[in-house]
Amino acid sequence: MKNIVLKSVTEEKLFEYANIVMKLCKEHFELRNKIGYEDYEHETENYNVYNIIGDFKKVGVNYYFIENNNNIVGTIASYERNSEINNEPIIYVDSFYILPEYRKMGYGEKAIEEVRKKAYPKKVELHCLYGNEAELFYDKIGGKKVKIVYSFE
C-alpha cells in the first residue's frame, strides 16, 4: 500500500492548495452541467482561487495535502459537525481530490483510512455527486450510501 502522509497546508502553500482544489471544482462544475444541476457556489465559473483561500480561514477545518514521498497527489479537508443522518457528531470530509494522474493507485483509499484514524471514534461522512465515478470508489472501499437526495425543477 502507498506510504502517504496527510501534511497540513501552511499559509505559504495556500495558492498551491487552492489551485489543486480548483481542479476539483472544475470537474464538479462540468459534471453538474452534464447532469443539469446548477447553483452550487463552488462549481460556478466565477469561483476562483481567492474564494478557496477565503474558505481556508474557516475555524476548525483541517486542510491537508495528500503526499507520497514529498509529492503532492491530492487534497483533503475535514472538520467536525453533526451528521445530517442522525445529528450525532461526525468528521465531515470536504475538498477530497486525487490528481488524475494518481487515481486508481491506492492513494484515495489510504487518505480516507488516515482521516478515519484521526476521527476515531467518530464516524466519517462525505457527499458524492450522483454520476461521479467516485461513487464506485467509495463503494469499493466500504462506504455505505445512507442518504439520497432527489431534485425536482
C-alpha positions as CSV (number, residue, x, y, z in Angstrom):
1,M,0.0,0.0,0.0
2,K,1.1,3.6,-0.6
3,N,3.1,5.4,2.1
4,I,1.1,8.5,2.3
5,V,1.1,11.4,4.7
6,L,-1.6,14.0,5.4
7,K,0.5,17.1,5.6
8,S,-1.1,20.3,6.9
9,V,-1.4,23.1,4.4
10,T,0.6,26.2,5.6
11,E,-0.2,29.8,4.6
12,E,2.9,29.7,2.3
13,K,1.3,26.8,0.4
14,L,-2.2,28.3,0.1
15,F,-2.0,29.1,-3.6
16,E,-0.7,25.6,-4.4
17,Y,-3.6,24.0,-2.4
18,A,-6.2,26.4,-3.9
19,N,-5.0,25.6,-7.5
20,I,-5.4,21.9,-6.8
21,V,-8.9,22.4,-5.3
22,M,-9.8,24.5,-8.4
23,K,-9.2,21.3,-10.5
24,L,-11.8,19.6,-8.2
25,C,-14.2,22.4,-8.6
26,K,-13.8,22.4,-12.4
27,E,-14.5,18.6,-12.6
28,H,-17.6,19.0,-10.4
29,F,-18.8,22.0,-12.4
30,E,-18.5,20.0,-15.7
31,L,-20.3,17.0,-14.1
32,R,-23.1,19.1,-12.7
33,N,-23.6,20.8,-16.1
34,K,-23.7,17.4,-17.8
35,I,-26.5,16.2,-15.5
36,G,-28.3,19.5,-15.5
37,Y,-27.6,20.5,-11.9
38,E,-26.5,24.1,-11.1
39,D,-26.5,26.7,-8.3
40,Y,-23.6,25.5,-6.2
41,E,-21.2,28.2,-5.2
42,H,-18.0,26.1,-5.6
43,E,-18.9,24.9,-9.0
44,T,-19.7,28.1,-10.8
45,E,-17.5,29.7,-13.4
46,N,-17.0,32.7,-11.1
47,Y,-15.5,30.7,-8.3
48,N,-11.7,31.2,-8.1
49,V,-8.6,30.6,-6.1
50,Y,-9.3,33.6,-3.9
51,N,-12.6,32.1,-2.8
52,I,-10.8,29.0,-1.7
53,I,-8.2,30.9,0.2
54,G,-11.0,32.8,1.9
55,D,-12.5,29.4,2.9
56,F,-9.1,28.4,4.4
57,K,-9.8,30.9,7.2
58,K,-12.8,28.9,8.5
59,V,-12.3,27.9,12.1
60,G,-12.0,24.2,12.8
61,V,-11.2,23.0,9.3
62,N,-8.1,20.9,8.8
63,Y,-6.7,21.3,5.3
64,Y,-4.2,18.7,4.1
65,F,-2.1,17.8,1.1
66,I,-2.1,14.1,0.4
67,E,1.6,13.3,-0.2
68,N,3.7,10.3,-1.1
69,N,7.5,10.7,-0.9
70,N,7.1,14.5,-0.8
71,N,5.0,14.5,-4.0
72,I,1.5,16.0,-3.7
73,V,-1.0,13.6,-5.1
74,G,-4.2,15.3,-3.8
75,T,-6.0,17.3,-1.1
76,I,-8.5,16.6,1.6
77,A,-10.1,18.8,4.2
78,S,-12.1,17.6,7.3
79,Y,-14.0,19.2,10.1
80,E,-16.3,18.2,12.9
81,R,-20.0,18.8,12.5
82,N,-23.3,17.0,13.2
83,S,-24.4,14.3,10.8
84,E,-27.3,15.0,8.5
85,I,-28.4,11.4,9.1
86,N,-28.8,11.2,12.9
87,N,-27.4,14.5,14.2
88,E,-24.5,12.8,16.1
89,P,-21.0,14.4,15.9
90,I,-19.0,13.2,12.9
91,I,-16.0,14.2,10.9
92,Y,-17.0,15.6,7.6
93,V,-14.7,15.2,4.6
94,D,-14.5,18.1,2.1
95,S,-12.3,19.1,-0.8
96,F,-11.2,15.5,-1.3
97,Y,-9.4,15.3,-4.6
98,I,-6.8,12.9,-6.1
99,L,-5.0,14.4,-9.1
100,P,-6.0,12.4,-12.2
101,E,-2.5,11.0,-12.8
102,Y,-2.5,9.4,-9.4
103,R,-6.0,7.9,-9.4
104,K,-6.6,4.1,-9.2
105,M,-3.2,3.7,-7.4
106,G,-4.5,3.4,-3.8
107,Y,-3.9,7.0,-2.7
108,G,-7.6,7.8,-2.2
109,E,-8.2,4.7,-0.1
110,K,-5.2,5.4,2.0
111,A,-6.2,9.0,2.5
112,I,-9.7,8.1,3.7
113,E,-8.1,5.5,6.0
114,E,-5.9,8.2,7.5
115,V,-8.8,10.5,8.1
116,R,-10.7,7.7,9.7
117,K,-7.8,7.0,12.1
118,K,-7.7,10.7,13.1
119,A,-11.5,10.8,13.5
120,Y,-11.8,7.7,15.6
121,P,-14.2,7.0,17.5
122,K,-16.3,9.4,15.4
123,K,-17.7,8.3,12.0
124,V,-16.6,9.9,8.8
125,E,-19.1,11.2,6.3
126,L,-18.9,13.0,2.9
127,H,-21.2,13.8,0.0
128,C,-20.7,12.4,-3.5
129,L,-22.5,13.8,-6.6
130,Y,-24.6,11.2,-8.4
131,G,-22.9,10.2,-11.6
132,N,-19.4,10.9,-10.3
133,E,-17.0,8.0,-10.8
134,A,-16.0,8.4,-7.2
135,E,-19.2,6.7,-6.2
136,L,-17.7,3.4,-7.4
137,F,-14.5,4.2,-5.4
138,Y,-16.5,4.8,-2.2
139,D,-18.5,1.6,-2.6
140,K,-15.3,-0.3,-3.2
141,I,-13.6,0.9,0.0
142,G,-16.6,0.1,2.1
143,G,-18.6,3.3,2.1
144,K,-22.3,3.0,2.7
145,K,-24.9,5.1,0.9
146,V,-27.1,6.5,3.6
147,K,-28.9,9.4,2.0
148,I,-30.4,10.0,-1.4
149,V,-31.5,13.5,-2.5
150,Y,-33.9,13.9,-5.3
151,S,-34.1,17.2,-7.2
152,F,-37.2,18.5,-8.9
153,E,-37.3,21.5,-11.2
